[in-house]
């Protein structure tokens, strides 16, 4: 069975293996071990209530409960735009056509 659970320090090597397969560009799964370890530490401190809301962030992993294999990751930022501006862009194409 696949379960979602809070990230643990021991997950870093499995997450680095996943990161090597993504090709980069995923904010929740950086392909840099130091950056990933810092995110894990931040998540653990968030769970322990040691950080102010402006610095909190949760990280979860998807784990196969039968094998212990980490199969995915997700993250939740508690607050964005409090200390630094936050920008979110969407690039797309919208086509309109008249039938007449």
C-alpha beads as a LAMMPS data file, in Angstrom:
LAMMPS data file: protein, C-alpha beads

100 atoms
99 bonds

1 atom types
1 bond types

-500.0 500.0 xlo xhi
-500.0 500.0 ylo yhi
-500.0 500.0 zlo zhi

Masses

1 110.0

Atoms # bond

1 1 1 0.000 0.000 0.000
2 1 1 1.227 3.510 -0.796
3 1 1 1.161 5.938 2.132
4 1 1 1.944 9.628 2.487
5 1 1 4.040 10.470 5.535
6 1 1 6.218 13.330 6.793
7 1 1 9.743 13.353 5.396
8 1 1 12.590 12.037 7.573
9 1 1 16.331 12.727 7.487
10 1 1 16.944 9.157 6.343
11 1 1 14.942 9.831 3.144
12 1 1 17.599 12.061 1.588
13 1 1 19.376 9.337 -0.433
14 1 1 16.128 7.939 -1.853
15 1 1 14.972 11.457 -2.714
16 1 1 18.284 12.211 -4.435
17 1 1 17.730 9.120 -6.592
18 1 1 14.289 10.450 -7.526
19 1 1 15.738 13.901 -8.213
20 1 1 18.281 12.415 -10.613
21 1 1 15.390 11.033 -12.700
22 1 1 13.411 14.277 -12.948
23 1 1 15.899 16.338 -14.915
24 1 1 15.573 19.223 -12.460
25 1 1 13.102 22.056 -12.304
26 1 1 10.881 20.687 -9.527
27 1 1 10.825 23.089 -6.596
28 1 1 9.764 20.361 -4.168
29 1 1 12.588 18.053 -5.316
30 1 1 15.840 19.961 -5.855
31 1 1 18.645 17.944 -7.449
32 1 1 21.156 19.331 -4.939
33 1 1 21.759 17.306 -1.775
34 1 1 22.590 20.303 0.422
35 1 1 19.434 22.135 -0.687
36 1 1 17.306 19.022 -0.239
37 1 1 18.771 18.354 3.213
38 1 1 18.023 21.954 4.216
39 1 1 14.394 21.531 3.082
40 1 1 14.125 18.331 5.110
41 1 1 15.555 20.042 8.208
42 1 1 13.145 22.942 7.737
43 1 1 10.211 20.528 7.488
44 1 1 11.280 18.706 10.645
45 1 1 11.610 22.021 12.517
46 1 1 8.155 22.988 11.234
47 1 1 6.642 19.754 12.581
48 1 1 8.366 20.388 15.919
49 1 1 6.957 23.937 16.102
50 1 1 10.394 25.572 16.113
51 1 1 9.869 28.025 13.232
52 1 1 7.737 31.148 12.852
53 1 1 4.913 30.857 10.303
54 1 1 6.828 32.936 7.765
55 1 1 9.554 30.249 7.606
56 1 1 7.463 27.079 7.884
57 1 1 7.222 24.460 5.167
58 1 1 6.016 20.862 5.157
59 1 1 7.500 18.057 3.068
60 1 1 5.859 14.664 2.624
61 1 1 6.979 11.504 0.855
62 1 1 4.986 8.803 -0.876
63 1 1 6.199 5.450 0.428
64 1 1 5.407 1.857 -0.450
65 1 1 4.590 0.525 3.023
66 1 1 5.450 -3.050 2.041
67 1 1 8.948 -2.333 0.706
68 1 1 9.801 0.997 2.338
69 1 1 10.608 2.443 -1.096
70 1 1 10.137 6.196 -1.457
71 1 1 8.191 6.800 -4.665
72 1 1 7.300 10.503 -4.561
73 1 1 7.404 13.821 -2.771
74 1 1 5.186 16.843 -2.189
75 1 1 5.636 20.057 -0.251
76 1 1 3.430 22.743 1.230
77 1 1 4.657 26.268 1.872
78 1 1 2.838 27.731 4.859
79 1 1 3.208 31.363 3.821
80 1 1 4.629 32.998 0.718
81 1 1 5.202 36.645 -0.015
82 1 1 5.687 37.697 3.609
83 1 1 9.445 38.290 3.563
84 1 1 10.067 38.401 -0.199
85 1 1 7.708 39.102 -3.081
86 1 1 6.058 36.030 -4.576
87 1 1 5.296 35.894 -8.275
88 1 1 3.414 33.167 -10.086
89 1 1 3.124 33.221 -13.849
90 1 1 1.206 31.119 -16.311
91 1 1 2.153 31.081 -19.961
92 1 1 -0.469 29.789 -22.333
93 1 1 -2.235 30.197 -25.631
94 1 1 -5.922 30.901 -25.938
95 1 1 -7.503 30.626 -29.378
96 1 1 -10.897 32.067 -30.258
97 1 1 -12.622 31.374 -33.561
98 1 1 -15.832 32.593 -35.111
99 1 1 -17.955 30.032 -36.937
100 1 1 -19.281 32.643 -39.380

Bonds

1 1 1 2
2 1 2 3
3 1 3 4
4 1 4 5
5 1 5 6
6 1 6 7
7 1 7 8
8 1 8 9
9 1 9 10
10 1 10 11
11 1 11 12
12 1 12 13
13 1 13 14
14 1 14 15
15 1 15 16
16 1 16 17
17 1 17 18
18 1 18 19
19 1 19 20
20 1 20 21
21 1 21 22
22 1 22 23
23 1 23 24
24 1 24 25
25 1 25 26
26 1 26 27
27 1 27 28
28 1 28 29
29 1 29 30
30 1 30 31
31 1 31 32
32 1 32 33
33 1 33 34
34 1 34 35
35 1 35 36
36 1 36 37
37 1 37 38
38 1 38 39
39 1 39 40
40 1 40 41
41 1 41 42
42 1 42 43
43 1 43 44
44 1 44 45
45 1 45 46
46 1 46 47
47 1 47 48
48 1 48 49
49 1 49 50
50 1 50 51
51 1 51 52
52 1 52 53
53 1 53 54
54 1 54 55
55 1 55 56
56 1 56 57
57 1 57 58
58 1 58 59
59 1 59 60
60 1 60 61
61 1 61 62
62 1 62 63
63 1 63 64
64 1 64 65
65 1 65 66
66 1 66 67
67 1 67 68
68 1 68 69
69 1 69 70
70 1 70 71
71 1 71 72
72 1 72 73
73 1 73 74
74 1 74 75
75 1 75 76
76 1 76 77
77 1 77 78
78 1 78 79
79 1 79 80
80 1 80 81
81 1 81 82
82 1 82 83
83 1 83 84
84 1 84 85
85 1 85 86
86 1 86 87
87 1 87 88
88 1 88 89
89 1 89 90
90 1 90 91
91 1 91 92
92 1 92 93
93 1 93 94
94 1 94 95
95 1 95 96
96 1 96 97
97 1 97 98
98 1 98 99
99 1 99 100
